[in-house]
Each structure stands twice: as structure tokens, then as C-alpha cells.
Amino acid sequence: MGGRFAIAVKDLAVGGSDFVFSLTVDWLREALEGCEIEPGGADGSMKVRATPSGSDVLIQCALKVPLRATCVRCLEPAKVDVDSSFAVLMTPCLAESPADDDADRETFEGDEILLDGLAREHILLEVPMSPLCSEGCAGAALGAQPKARIDPRLAPLADLVIPEGAKSKKA
Ligand SMILES: [Zn+2]
């Protein structure tokens, strides 16, 4: 993946500089290749505040990305809106690298910080394991033709389910 979201470290203001990157549908498609999720049809955005701190740079990032997955219950398209914020301290890549035990610390080379990998990583982190088209999705089996899928001998049991309305009237 080419580095499209680059920040030039030497141009940063002392108090921090703000950037807005457009996560285009094309970029998303490339970034999500091989994943069970695809772009939702519109561009996403990544707002970044980059603040120098000595030779390090603190990156504060807010991602908003519309995506589309497959509902695990009914297999219809499910909207997934990623809305995520995170902060990472970027450290210049030096010859000797310290023990890599700090997850919130990344390195950059030269005087440019590339954010493509970070953006992709955090988008994937936010994607739910079991996407749903809606909170109350009943799934395909309980949708359009419930009785057709039930063993005829068990059909009477399906009628025993008490509707929500009836329950609240009794209470
Ligand atoms: Zn569904």
C-alpha cells in the first residue's frame, strides 16, 4: 500500500499542527482487501493533530469511516460506522531499537510520518466480530417464512411465543 497520508515532521508547528485526510473509497478498498468488510460507498475521514515532543511526535487521530459488512444473522448487508479516536507516540527509528513492549509507541523513518498503516490497523480494530444489520435483527430463519422451515410436528410450538405487546399489557 502506498503511503498516501504523510506528515512532514519538520513542518510541524511547536504547539501542534492539524491535518484532515480523506479516506477515499479507493483507499479503503485497497486497505480492506481480503477482509470480510468493504467500503460503505462514501469516503471516510481521518483528523490528525501532530504535536512535536522533543524528537518524538504525538499523533492524536480521529477516524470516521462508513463500511459495509454482512449481517451474521440474516446475511443482508450491515452498515458499520467506524468512529474511533486514538493516540500514538511516534519515535524516530534509530539504529538500536528498544524492546518492543509498548503498544502505543511506533517508529518513523526520516522526517516523514506515514499514517496509512495506523489508519488501517485501527479501522480493522473497530470492526465488530459479529456485525448486525440492526440491533434487533431476527435473522433469516425467523424472518419472512418462519413456519416453512419448522418441522410441521413442531409448528404448534411456534405459536406459543408470547408477543411483546401481550407481555407488557399483563404487567
Ligand atoms: Zn440482519
Backbone and ligand atoms as CSV (ligand in chain L), in Angstrom:
chain,resi,resn,atom,element,x,y,z
A,1,MET,N,N,0.847,-1.193,0.000
A,1,MET,CA,C,0.000,0.000,0.000
A,1,MET,C,C,0.880,1.240,0.000
A,2,GLY,N,N,0.669,2.131,-0.876
A,2,GLY,CA,C,1.446,3.365,-0.929
A,2,GLY,C,C,1.120,4.254,0.252
A,3,GLY,N,N,2.099,5.046,0.655
A,3,GLY,CA,C,1.866,5.953,1.774
A,3,GLY,C,C,1.212,7.226,1.296
A,4,ARG,N,N,-0.084,7.327,1.489
A,4,ARG,CA,C,-0.782,8.497,0.977
A,4,ARG,C,C,-0.993,9.559,2.047
A,5,PHE,N,N,-0.943,9.111,3.315
A,5,PHE,CA,C,-1.199,10.050,4.405
A,5,PHE,C,C,0.110,10.307,5.125
A,6,ALA,N,N,0.813,11.320,4.646
A,6,ALA,CA,C,2.142,11.598,5.167
A,6,ALA,C,C,2.171,12.952,5.874
A,7,ILE,N,N,2.917,12.990,6.962
A,7,ILE,CA,C,3.097,14.237,7.701
A,7,ILE,C,C,4.584,14.554,7.712
A,8,ALA,N,N,4.952,15.761,7.284
A,8,ALA,CA,C,6.356,16.177,7.287
A,8,ALA,C,C,6.692,16.717,8.671
A,9,VAL,N,N,7.576,16.012,9.363
A,9,VAL,CA,C,7.857,16.335,10.756
A,9,VAL,C,C,8.437,17.747,10.909
A,10,LYS,N,N,9.303,18.154,9.987
A,10,LYS,CA,C,9.968,19.445,10.177
A,10,LYS,C,C,9.027,20.631,9.955
A,11,ASP,N,N,7.880,20.390,9.347
A,11,ASP,CA,C,6.920,21.470,9.121
A,11,ASP,C,C,5.916,21.642,10.271
A,12,LEU,N,N,6.021,20.776,11.266
A,12,LEU,CA,C,5.030,20.839,12.341
A,12,LEU,C,C,5.229,22.093,13.194
A,13,ALA,N,N,4.118,22.711,13.573
A,13,ALA,CA,C,4.190,23.855,14.477
A,13,ALA,C,C,4.541,23.347,15.875
A,14,VAL,N,N,5.193,24.200,16.661
A,14,VAL,CA,C,5.626,23.801,18.004
A,14,VAL,C,C,4.441,23.322,18.848
A,15,GLY,N,N,3.347,24.028,18.747
A,15,GLY,CA,C,2.178,23.661,19.534
A,15,GLY,C,C,1.320,22.592,18.888
A,16,GLY,N,N,1.730,22.084,17.755
A,16,GLY,CA,C,0.970,21.039,17.080
A,16,GLY,C,C,0.315,21.555,15.818
A,17,SER,N,N,0.198,20.689,14.826
A,17,SER,CA,C,-0.455,21.029,13.570
A,17,SER,C,C,-1.617,20.078,13.327
A,18,ASP,N,N,-2.634,20.589,12.660
A,18,ASP,CA,C,-3.807,19.771,12.370
A,18,ASP,C,C,-3.848,19.375,10.901
A,19,PHE,N,N,-4.299,18.166,10.661
A,19,PHE,CA,C,-4.429,17.647,9.303
A,19,PHE,C,C,-5.773,16.946,9.173
A,20,VAL,N,N,-6.335,17.010,7.979
A,20,VAL,CA,C,-7.522,16.203,7.687
A,20,VAL,C,C,-7.242,15.428,6.405
A,21,PHE,N,N,-7.333,14.110,6.496
A,21,PHE,CA,C,-7.118,13.271,5.323
A,21,PHE,C,C,-8.437,12.622,4.942
A,22,SER,N,N,-8.626,12.492,3.652
A,22,SER,CA,C,-9.828,11.830,3.169
A,22,SER,C,C,-9.505,10.356,2.912
A,23,LEU,N,N,-10.219,9.470,3.595
A,23,LEU,CA,C,-10.028,8.033,3.373
A,23,LEU,C,C,-10.980,7.642,2.245
A,24,THR,N,N,-10.482,7.754,1.035
A,24,THR,CA,C,-11.353,7.554,-0.122
A,24,THR,C,C,-11.800,6.099,-0.234
A,25,VAL,N,N,-12.867,5.921,-0.983
A,25,VAL,CA,C,-13.379,4.567,-1.210
A,25,VAL,C,C,-12.286,3.681,-1.820
A,26,ASP,N,N,-11.501,4.266,-2.729
A,26,ASP,CA,C,-10.415,3.502,-3.359
A,26,ASP,C,C,-9.367,3.077,-2.334
A,27,TRP,N,N,-9.016,4.016,-1.455
A,27,TRP,CA,C,-8.019,3.681,-0.424
A,27,TRP,C,C,-8.574,2.586,0.491
A,28,LEU,N,N,-9.828,2.749,0.871
A,28,LEU,CA,C,-10.445,1.775,1.782
A,28,LEU,C,C,-10.496,0.387,1.140
A,29,ARG,N,N,-10.832,0.375,-0.145
A,29,ARG,CA,C,-10.940,-0.906,-0.828
A,29,ARG,C,C,-9.590,-1.635,-0.803
A,30,GLU,N,N,-8.524,-0.846,-1.033
A,30,GLU,CA,C,-7.188,-1.427,-1.025
A,30,GLU,C,C,-6.799,-1.866,0.395
A,31,ALA,N,N,-7.103,-1.017,1.363
A,31,ALA,CA,C,-6.717,-1.295,2.749
A,31,ALA,C,C,-7.458,-2.504,3.304
A,32,LEU,N,N,-8.683,-2.725,2.839
A,32,LEU,CA,C,-9.518,-3.784,3.418
A,32,LEU,C,C,-9.522,-5.036,2.556
A,33,GLU,N,N,-8.640,-5.073,1.582
A,33,GLU,CA,C,-8.603,-6.221,0.685
A,33,GLU,C,C,-8.386,-7.507,1.492
A,34,GLY,N,N,-9.181,-8.504,1.202
A,34,GLY,CA,C,-9.034,-9.775,1.899
A,34,GLY,C,C,-9.785,-9.834,3.214
A,35,CYS,N,N,-10.395,-8.720,3.629
A,35,CYS,CA,C,-11.165,-8.711,4.878
A,35,CYS,C,C,-12.638,-8.913,4.541
A,36,GLU,N,N,-13.406,-9.291,5.557
A,36,GLU,CA,C,-14.819,-9.533,5.314
A,36,GLU,C,C,-15.623,-8.257,5.502
A,37,ILE,N,N,-15.039,-7.165,5.056
A,37,ILE,CA,C,-15.725,-5.887,5.185
A,37,ILE,C,C,-15.320,-5.042,3.999
A,38,GLU,N,N,-16.216,-4.181,3.539
A,38,GLU,CA,C,-15.902,-3.375,2.370
A,38,GLU,C,C,-16.327,-1.936,2.609
A,39,PRO,N,N,-15.861,-1.022,1.749
A,39,PRO,CA,C,-16.254,0.386,1.908
A,39,PRO,C,C,-17.771,0.536,1.825
A,40,GLY,N,N,-18.311,1.478,2.611
A,40,GLY,CA,C,-19.759,1.658,2.635
A,40,GLY,C,C,-20.273,2.478,1.464
A,41,GLY,N,N,-19.389,3.039,0.656
A,41,GLY,CA,C,-19.829,3.785,-0.511
A,41,GLY,C,C,-19.425,5.248,-0.472
A,42,ALA,N,N,-19.149,5.775,0.716
A,42,ALA,CA,C,-18.716,7.169,0.838
A,42,ALA,C,C,-17.313,7.207,1.432
A,43,ASP,N,N,-16.643,8.334,1.202
A,43,ASP,CA,C,-15.299,8.478,1.771
A,43,ASP,C,C,-15.372,8.617,3.290
A,44,GLY,N,N,-14.347,8.143,3.950
A,44,GLY,CA,C,-14.211,8.374,5.382
A,44,GLY,C,C,-13.239,9.519,5.606
A,45,SER,N,N,-13.032,9.868,6.856
A,45,SER,CA,C,-12.090,10.946,7.139
A,45,SER,C,C,-11.206,10.585,8.320
A,46,MET,N,N,-10.042,11.169,8.331
A,46,MET,CA,C,-9.105,10.986,9.432
A,46,MET,C,C,-8.580,12.360,9.818
A,47,LYS,N,N,-8.931,12.791,11.025
A,47,LYS,CA,C,-8.425,14.068,11.531
A,47,LYS,C,C,-7.235,13.780,12.421
A,48,VAL,N,N,-6.159,14.497,12.186
A,48,VAL,CA,C,-4.926,14.229,12.917
A,48,VAL,C,C,-4.403,15.517,13.534
A,49,ARG,N,N,-4.000,15.421,14.792
A,49,ARG,CA,C,-3.232,16.502,15.399
A,49,ARG,C,C,-1.855,15.931,15.710
A,50,ALA,N,N,-0.841,16.547,15.159
A,50,ALA,CA,C,0.524,16.075,15.348
A,50,ALA,C,C,1.293,17.103,16.162
A,51,THR,N,N,1.769,16.698,17.334
A,51,THR,CA,C,2.449,17.624,18.238
A,51,THR,C,C,3.873,17.139,18.506
A,52,PRO,N,N,4.880,17.935,18.125
A,52,PRO,CA,C,6.256,17.520,18.404
A,52,PRO,C,C,6.530,17.526,19.903
A,53,SER,N,N,7.327,16.566,20.331
A,53,SER,CA,C,7.721,16.474,21.731
A,53,SER,C,C,9.154,15.968,21.735
A,54,GLY,N,N,10.094,16.905,21.780
A,54,GLY,CA,C,11.486,16.529,21.591
A,54,GLY,C,C,11.654,15.998,20.173
A,55,SER,N,N,12.244,14.815,20.050
A,55,SER,CA,C,12.370,14.220,18.717
A,55,SER,C,C,11.166,13.327,18.399
A,56,ASP,N,N,10.292,13.132,19.392
A,56,ASP,CA,C,9.082,12.334,19.168
A,56,ASP,C,C,7.955,13.210,18.628
A,57,VAL,N,N,6.927,12.566,18.136
A,57,VAL,CA,C,5.742,13.299,17.692
A,57,VAL,C,C,4.516,12.559,18.224
A,58,LEU,N,N,3.682,13.304,18.951
A,58,LEU,CA,C,2.434,12.711,19.434
A,58,LEU,C,C,1.375,12.850,18.351
A,59,ILE,N,N,0.808,11.722,17.962
A,59,ILE,CA,C,-0.239,11.706,16.937
A,59,ILE,C,C,-1.573,11.423,17.617
A,60,GLN,N,N,-2.502,12.379,17.517
A,60,GLN,CA,C,-3.858,12.149,18.013
A,60,GLN,C,C,-4.765,12.093,16.793
A,61,CYS,N,N,-5.537,11.037,16.723
A,61,CYS,CA,C,-6.213,10.749,15.473
A,61,CYS,C,C,-7.690,10.423,15.725
A,62,ALA,N,N,-8.558,10.953,14.896
A,62,ALA,CA,C,-9.982,10.618,14.972
A,62,ALA,C,C,-10.421,10.097,13.607
A,63,LEU,N,N,-10.913,8.877,13.598
A,63,LEU,CA,C,-11.330,8.224,12.356
A,63,LEU,C,C,-12.846,8.159,12.279
A,64,LYS,N,N,-13.376,8.488,11.109
A,64,LYS,CA,C,-14.798,8.251,10.845
A,64,LYS,C,C,-14.886,7.585,9.484
A,65,VAL,N,N,-15.351,6.356,9.468
A,65,VAL,CA,C,-15.349,5.595,8.221
A,65,VAL,C,C,-16.638,4.786,8.078
A,66,PRO,N,N,-17.384,5.031,6.991
A,66,PRO,CA,C,-18.569,4.201,6.737
A,66,PRO,C,C,-18.159,2.916,6.017
A,67,LEU,N,N,-18.572,1.787,6.585
A,67,LEU,CA,C,-18.226,0.496,5.989
A,67,LEU,C,C,-19.474,-0.365,5.853
A,68,ARG,N,N,-19.304,-1.449,5.133
A,68,ARG,CA,C,-20.418,-2.373,4.956
A,68,ARG,C,C,-19.906,-3.796,5.184
A,69,ALA,N,N,-20.593,-4.497,6.057
A,69,ALA,CA,C,-20.246,-5.890,6.324
A,69,ALA,C,C,-21.467,-6.752,6.018
A,70,THR,N,N,-21.398,-8.002,6.377
A,70,THR,CA,C,-22.541,-8.891,6.184
A,70,THR,C,C,-23.109,-9.247,7.551
A,71,CYS,N,N,-24.404,-9.036,7.718
A,71,CYS,CA,C,-25.072,-9.342,8.985
A,71,CYS,C,C,-24.927,-10.839,9.276
A,72,VAL,N,N,-24.448,-11.176,10.481
A,72,VAL,CA,C,-24.216,-12.587,10.788
A,72,VAL,C,C,-25.521,-13.357,10.976
A,73,ARG,N,N,-26.631,-12.644,11.175
A,73,ARG,CA,C,-27.891,-13.361,11.394
A,73,ARG,C,C,-28.675,-13.563,10.106
A,74,CYS,N,N,-28.817,-12.476,9.297
A,74,CYS,CA,C,-29.684,-12.605,8.119
A,74,CYS,C,C,-28.895,-12.582,6.804
A,75,LEU,N,N,-27.579,-12.348,6.894
A,75,LEU,CA,C,-26.698,-12.319,5.717
A,75,LEU,C,C,-26.992,-11.172,4.756
A,76,GLU,N,N,-27.800,-10.208,5.210
A,76,GLU,CA,C,-28.012,-8.987,4.429
A,76,GLU,C,C,-26.863,-8.024,4.739
A,77,PRO,N,N,-26.662,-6.991,3.873
A,77,PRO,CA,C,-25.608,-6.015,4.176
A,77,PRO,C,C,-25.876,-5.313,5.505
A,78,ALA,N,N,-24.832,-5.128,6.271
A,78,ALA,CA,C,-24.944,-4.444,7.556
A,78,ALA,C,C,-24.052,-3.224,7.537
A,79,LYS,N,N,-24.613,-2.076,7.911
A,79,LYS,CA,C,-23.816,-0.850,7.964
A,79,LYS,C,C,-22.921,-0.886,9.191
A,80,VAL,N,N,-21.656,-0.575,9.010
A,80,VAL,CA,C,-20.742,-0.471,10.146
A,80,VAL,C,C,-20.094,0.905,10.070
A,81,ASP,N,N,-20.353,1.744,11.077
A,81,ASP,CA,C,-19.728,3.065,11.084
A,81,ASP,C,C,-18.600,3.084,12.103
A,82,VAL,N,N,-17.403,3.152,11.591
A,82,VAL,CA,C,-16.252,3.237,12.483
A,82,VAL,C,C,-16.115,4.683,12.947
A,83,ASP,N,N,-16.039,4.877,14.253
A,83,ASP,CA,C,-15.877,6.210,14.836
A,83,ASP,C,C,-14.924,6.026,16.003
A,84,SER,N,N,-13.664,6.279,15.738
A,84,SER,CA,C,-12.649,5.859,16.687
A,84,SER,C,C,-11.595,6.941,16.887
A,85,SER,N,N,-11.115,7.070,18.098
A,85,SER,CA,C,-10.032,8.009,18.377
A,85,SER,C,C,-8.905,7.266,19.064
A,86,PHE,N,N,-7.701,7.649,18.732
A,86,PHE,CA,C,-6.571,7.031,19.412
A,86,PHE,C,C,-5.375,7.979,19.379
A,87,ALA,N,N,-4.418,7.695,20.218
A,87,ALA,CA,C,-3.196,8.499,20.260
A,87,ALA,C,C,-1.999,7.563,20.243
A,88,VAL,N,N,-1.003,7.958,19.486
A,88,VAL,CA,C,0.210,7.149,19.372
A,88,VAL,C,C,1.409,8.083,19.455
A,89,LEU,N,N,2.420,7.660,20.193
A,89,LEU,CA,C,3.663,8.426,20.213
A,89,LEU,C,C,4.612,7.843,19.179
A,90,MET,N,N,4.990,8.675,18.210
A,90,MET,CA,C,5.903,8.227,17.156
A,90,MET,C,C,7.328,8.616,17.542
A,91,THR,N,N,8.218,7.649,17.467
A,91,THR,CA,C,9.617,7.855,17.834
A,91,THR,C,C,10.478,7.648,16.598
A,92,PRO,N,N,11.483,8.511,16.407
A,92,PRO,CA,C,12.349,8.313,15.235
A,92,PRO,C,C,12.999,6.934,15.291
A,93,CYS,N,N,13.076,6.314,14.130
A,93,CYS,CA,C,13.666,4.989,14.051
A,93,CYS,C,C,15.189,5.118,14.125
A,94,LEU,N,N,15.785,4.592,15.191
A,94,LEU,CA,C,17.233,4.688,15.366
A,94,LEU,C,C,17.859,3.323,15.135
A,95,ALA,N,N,19.155,3.320,15.048
A,95,ALA,CA,C,19.877,2.079,14.785
A,95,ALA,C,C,19.515,1.010,15.822
A,96,GLU,N,N,19.699,1.383,17.073
A,96,GLU,CA,C,19.364,0.392,18.109
A,96,GLU,C,C,17.892,0.564,18.466
A,97,SER,N,N,17.136,-0.502,18.407
A,97,SER,CA,C,15.718,-0.366,18.707
A,97,SER,C,C,15.432,-0.926,20.104
A,98,PRO,N,N,14.743,-0.156,20.904
A,98,PRO,CA,C,14.435,-0.606,22.267
A,98,PRO,C,C,13.444,-1.775,22.250
A,99,ALA,N,N,13.336,-2.443,23.364
A,99,ALA,CA,C,12.409,-3.569,23.467
A,99,ALA,C,C,11.020,-3.130,23.006
A,100,ASP,N,N,10.422,-3.922,22.172
A,100,ASP,CA,C,9.156,-3.539,21.554
A,100,ASP,C,C,7.994,-3.980,22.425
A,101,ASP,N,N,7.895,-3.367,23.616
A,101,ASP,CA,C,6.845,-3.814,24.531
A,101,ASP,C,C,5.803,-2.724,24.777
A,102,ASP,N,N,5.935,-1.627,24.058
A,102,ASP,CA,C,4.987,-0.540,24.251
A,102,ASP,C,C,4.082,-0.430,23.028
A,103,ALA,N,N,2.854,-0.859,23.182
A,103,ALA,CA,C,1.941,-0.923,22.043
A,103,ALA,C,C,1.584,0.467,21.526
A,104,ASP,N,N,1.664,1.491,22.399
A,104,ASP,CA,C,1.270,2.830,21.986
A,104,ASP,C,C,2.439,3.632,21.445
A,105,ARG,N,N,3.510,2.944,21.106
A,105,ARG,CA,C,4.692,3.628,20.589
A,105,ARG,C,C,5.050,3.017,19.244
A,106,GLU,N,N,5.183,3.900,18.252
A,106,GLU,CA,C,5.546,3.439,16.919
A,106,GLU,C,C,6.776,4.216,16.470
A,107,THR,N,N,7.376,3.761,15.411
A,107,THR,CA,C,8.547,4.484,14.926
A,107,THR,C,C,8.283,5.047,13.533
A,108,PHE,N,N,9.058,6.060,13.183
A,108,PHE,CA,C,9.001,6.582,11.819
A,108,PHE,C,C,10.428,6.770,11.318
A,109,GLU,N,N,10.553,6.732,10.018
A,109,GLU,CA,C,11.876,6.880,9.412
A,109,GLU,C,C,11.972,8.205,8.688
A,110,GLY,N,N,13.182,8.789,8.696
A,110,GLY,CA,C,13.385,10.057,8.010
A,110,GLY,C,C,12.595,11.158,8.691
A,111,ASP,N,N,12.093,12.104,7.897
A,111,ASP,CA,C,11.353,13.207,8.521
A,111,ASP,C,C,9.883,13.179,8.107
A,112,GLU,N,N,9.414,11.972,7.801
A,112,GLU,CA,C,8.033,11.835,7.367
A,112,GLU,C,C,7.346,10.736,8.177
A,113,ILE,N,N,6.139,11.041,8.638
A,113,ILE,CA,C,5.345,10.035,9.344
A,113,ILE,C,C,4.238,9.579,8.408
A,114,LEU,N,N,4.209,8.296,8.146
A,114,LEU,CA,C,3.164,7.743,7.269
A,114,LEU,C,C,2.063,7.133,8.138
A,115,LEU,N,N,0.843,7.519,7.836
A,115,LEU,CA,C,-0.260,7.098,8.699
A,115,LEU,C,C,-1.136,6.009,8.088
A,116,ASP,N,N,-0.826,5.573,6.894
A,116,ASP,CA,C,-1.679,4.575,6.220
A,116,ASP,C,C,-1.846,3.308,7.052
A,117,GLY,N,N,-0.709,2.782,7.517
A,117,GLY,CA,C,-0.755,1.533,8.276
A,117,GLY,C,C,-1.535,1.679,9.569
A,118,LEU,N,N,-1.306,2.809,10.258
A,118,LEU,CA,C,-2.015,3.068,11.512
A,118,LEU,C,C,-3.519,3.146,11.278
A,119,ALA,N,N,-3.897,3.865,10.208
A,119,ALA,CA,C,-5.312,4.038,9.908
A,119,ALA,C,C,-5.966,2.676,9.651
A,120,ARG,N,N,-5.307,1.866,8.841
A,120,ARG,CA,C,-5.838,0.559,8.501
A,120,ARG,C,C,-6.000,-0.303,9.758
A,121,GLU,N,N,-4.931,-0.314,10.568
A,121,GLU,CA,C,-4.925,-1.116,11.788
A,121,GLU,C,C,-6.098,-0.752,12.695
A,122,HIS,N,N,-6.326,0.575,12.858
A,122,HIS,CA,C,-7.367,1.000,13.784
A,122,HIS,C,C,-8.764,0.821,13.202
A,123,ILE,N,N,-8.894,0.889,11.895
A,123,ILE,CA,C,-10.195,0.598,11.280
A,123,ILE,C,C,-10.545,-0.867,11.547
A,124,LEU,N,N,-9.581,-1.747,11.324
A,124,LEU,CA,C,-9.852,-3.180,11.497
A,124,LEU,C,C,-10.146,-3.513,12.956
A,125,LEU,N,N,-9.487,-2.771,13.882
A,125,LEU,CA,C,-9.743,-2.998,15.305
A,125,LEU,C,C,-11.196,-2.697,15.672
A,126,GLU,N,N,-11.788,-1.746,14.949
A,126,GLU,CA,C,-13.127,-1.276,15.306
A,126,GLU,C,C,-14.240,-2.094,14.662
A,127,VAL,N,N,-13.880,-2.928,13.725
A,127,VAL,CA,C,-14.912,-3.703,13.037
A,127,VAL,C,C,-15.426,-4.793,13.979
A,128,PRO,N,N,-16.733,-4.838,14.211
A,128,PRO,CA,C,-17.256,-5.845,15.140
A,128,PRO,C,C,-17.033,-7.269,14.619
A,129,MET,N,N,-16.827,-8.197,15.559
A,129,MET,CA,C,-16.646,-9.596,15.194
A,129,MET,C,C,-17.909,-10.152,14.547
A,130,SER,N,N,-19.053,-9.732,15.050
A,130,SER,CA,C,-20.327,-10.237,14.541
A,130,SER,C,C,-21.214,-9.061,14.143
A,131,PRO,N,N,-21.024,-8.539,12.945
A,131,PRO,CA,C,-21.821,-7.369,12.529
A,131,PRO,C,C,-23.302,-7.718,12.411
A,132,LEU,N,N,-24.155,-6.768,12.794
A,132,LEU,CA,C,-25.605,-6.953,12.663
A,132,LEU,C,C,-26.169,-5.809,11.824
A,133,CYS,N,N,-27.174,-6.123,10.991
A,133,CYS,CA,C,-27.793,-5.076,10.189
A,133,CYS,C,C,-28.590,-4.140,11.089
A,134,SER,N,N,-29.109,-4.672,12.199
A,134,SER,CA,C,-29.765,-3.848,13.208
A,134,SER,C,C,-29.718,-4.615,14.518
A,135,GLU,N,N,-29.819,-3.873,15.627
A,135,GLU,CA,C,-29.743,-4.492,16.954
A,135,GLU,C,C,-30.703,-5.672,17.084
A,136,GLY,N,N,-31.920,-5.476,16.573
A,136,GLY,CA,C,-32.952,-6.478,16.790
A,136,GLY,C,C,-33.121,-7.458,15.638
A,137,CYS,N,N,-32.117,-7.562,14.784
A,137,CYS,CA,C,-32.266,-8.455,13.637
A,137,CYS,C,C,-32.626,-9.861,14.096
A,138,ALA,N,N,-33.707,-10.380,13.545
A,138,ALA,CA,C,-34.176,-11.695,13.970
A,138,ALA,C,C,-33.528,-12.805,13.164
A,139,GLY,N,N,-32.825,-12.438,12.115
A,139,GLY,CA,C,-32.184,-13.454,11.298
A,139,GLY,C,C,-33.108,-13.979,10.227
A,140,ALA,N,N,-32.542,-14.548,9.198
A,140,ALA,CA,C,-33.323,-15.006,8.053
A,140,ALA,C,C,-34.302,-16.106,8.449
A,141,ALA,N,N,-33.900,-17.007,9.347
A,141,ALA,CA,C,-34.729,-18.156,9.699
A,141,ALA,C,C,-36.042,-17.720,10.356
A,142,LEU,N,N,-36.022,-16.585,11.076
A,142,LEU,CA,C,-37.228,-16.132,11.761
A,142,LEU,C,C,-37.900,-14.997,11.006
A,143,GLY,N,N,-37.430,-14.733,9.807
A,143,GLY,CA,C,-37.952,-13.600,9.059
A,143,GLY,C,C,-39.162,-13.918,8.227
A,144,ALA,N,N,-39.017,-13.915,6.918
A,144,ALA,CA,C,-40.141,-13.955,6.002
A,144,ALA,C,C,-41.011,-15.219,6.127
A,145,GLN,N,N,-40.365,-16.366,6.155
A,145,GLN,CA,C,-41.208,-17.577,6.121
A,145,GLN,C,C,-40.831,-18.498,7.278
A,146,PRO,N,N,-41.227,-18.163,8.484
A,146,PRO,CA,C,-40.761,-18.948,9.625
A,146,PRO,C,C,-41.293,-20.379,9.606
A,147,LYS,N,N,-42.577,-20.551,9.341
A,147,LYS,CA,C,-43.138,-21.887,9.507
A,147,LYS,C,C,-42.656,-22.862,8.442
A,148,ALA,N,N,-42.298,-22.325,7.278
A,148,ALA,CA,C,-41.836,-23.192,6.203
A,148,ALA,C,C,-40.596,-23.968,6.621
A,149,ARG,N,N,-39.808,-23.374,7.528
A,149,ARG,CA,C,-38.565,-24.012,7.912
A,149,ARG,C,C,-38.724,-24.879,9.158
A,150,ILE,N,N,-39.853,-24.840,9.796
A,150,ILE,CA,C,-40.032,-25.607,11.025
A,150,ILE,C,C,-40.681,-26.955,10.700
A,151,ASP,N,N,-40.225,-27.988,11.344
A,151,ASP,CA,C,-40.828,-29.311,11.227
A,151,ASP,C,C,-42.319,-29.178,11.548
A,152,PRO,N,N,-43.199,-29.659,10.640
A,152,PRO,CA,C,-44.648,-29.493,10.838
A,152,PRO,C,C,-45.118,-29.988,12.203
A,153,ARG,N,N,-44.480,-31.007,12.716
A,153,ARG,CA,C,-44.907,-31.541,14.014
A,153,ARG,C,C,-44.611,-30.576,15.154
A,154,LEU,N,N,-43.645,-29.669,14.918
A,154,LEU,CA,C,-43.256,-28.711,15.950
A,154,LEU,C,C,-43.944,-27.359,15.761
A,155,ALA,N,N,-44.652,-27.195,14.622
A,155,ALA,CA,C,-45.248,-25.901,14.288
A,155,ALA,C,C,-46.086,-25.310,15.432
A,156,PRO,N,N,-46.895,-26.120,16.121
A,156,PRO,CA,C,-47.714,-25.529,17.204
A,156,PRO,C,C,-46.866,-24.815,18.250
A,157,LEU,N,N,-45.635,-25.245,18.449
A,157,LEU,CA,C,-44.777,-24.610,19.442
A,157,LEU,C,C,-44.458,-23.168,19.066
A,158,ALA,N,N,-44.380,-22.913,17.746
A,158,ALA,CA,C,-44.047,-21.567,17.289
A,158,ALA,C,C,-45.097,-20.567,17.738
A,159,ASP,N,N,-46.366,-21.040,17.896
A,159,ASP,CA,C,-47.448,-20.138,18.294
A,159,ASP,C,C,-47.419,-19.839,19.793
A,160,LEU,N,N,-46.603,-20.556,20.528
A,160,LEU,CA,C,-46.558,-20.348,21.974
A,160,LEU,C,C,-45.745,-19.116,22.365
A,161,VAL,N,N,-44.990,-18.586,21.404
A,161,VAL,CA,C,-44.192,-17.387,21.698
A,161,VAL,C,C,-45.133,-16.228,21.986
A,162,ILE,N,N,-44.970,-15.635,23.156
A,162,ILE,CA,C,-45.862,-14.524,23.532
A,162,ILE,C,C,-45.359,-13.239,22.906
A,163,PRO,N,N,-46.208,-12.533,22.151
A,163,PRO,CA,C,-45.763,-11.262,21.539
A,163,PRO,C,C,-45.407,-10.248,22.619
A,164,GLU,N,N,-44.459,-9.355,22.301
A,164,GLU,CA,C,-44.027,-8.322,23.236
A,164,GLU,C,C,-45.202,-7.543,23.814
A,165,GLY,N,N,-46.138,-7.132,22.942
A,165,GLY,CA,C,-47.266,-6.314,23.353
A,165,GLY,C,C,-48.088,-6.990,24.443
A,166,ALA,N,N,-48.362,-8.276,24.266
A,166,ALA,CA,C,-49.179,-9.008,25.218
A,166,ALA,C,C,-48.519,-9.038,26.587
A,167,LYS,N,N,-47.233,-9.180,26.610
A,167,LYS,CA,C,-46.497,-9.248,27.877
A,167,LYS,C,C,-46.655,-7.960,28.662
A,168,SER,N,N,-46.461,-6.807,27.975
A,168,SER,CA,C,-46.456,-5.548,28.713
A,168,SER,C,C,-47.860,-5.187,29.204
A,169,LYS,N,N,-48.908,-5.664,28.508
A,169,LYS,CA,C,-50.272,-5.384,28.945
A,169,LYS,C,C,-50.564,-6.078,30.277
A,170,LYS,N,N,-50.030,-7.285,30.417
A,170,LYS,CA,C,-50.266,-8.050,31.646
A,170,LYS,C,C,-49.588,-7.407,32.839
A,171,ALA,N,N,-48.402,-6.851,32.621
A,171,ALA,CA,C,-47.610,-6.353,33.749
A,171,ALA,C,C,-48.281,-5.155,34.432
L,1,ZN,ZN,ZN,-29.666,-8.893,9.855
